[in-house]
């Protein structure tokens, strides 16, 4: 009985610690993507891209090509003083981080990033205009 109890405690400690480590990894990935999005997208700082993206960056937005230089051309190099939007929600699972963003130009955006190691390596997005009228009383955020 004593052996079984010790075995169960050991298993719990191993898997419990693993769950904590996984949660820490998720929180670290979330913060990494939030920092990237804030610096590069919301403040349009193309110079900060190298802090977040390596040589491989797969782009699923059909308006941009693969690679960080395409993204740098899109956002520009002159950091803005004011953000272009705000992150409303952040969801993470495995190596994916999802941002729900209100763009101040009138867009609702869902961005999905895949993180490998200390780099963002892949991106998907869905962009929708925020309508002036809605058939319900709910907001998009």
Order of alpha helices (4+ residues) and beta strands (2+ residues): alpha-beta-alpha-beta-beta-beta-beta
